Amino acid sequence: MAWAGWGAGAAGAGSAGGPGKVFLAAMAIGSALVTAVLALDRNPLALLTAAAAVYFGLRAAGRIGPRGAP
């Protein structure tokens, strides 16, 4: 069964196989920006958002996740 996205039904927006590389790259950039802001405030949540930036970056690069992703 194809991935149906967050809250989307079986024919929802993500039914084509998961998030695209553009979306994942945008999430990586957004996470990196949030990390920078939190790090400037010395907020310990910066570690979590840094991990998210790395994860989304690896997904966008195709290093992790399903093979043959768009």
Helices and strands as residue ranges (DSSP letters): H 21-40, H 46-61
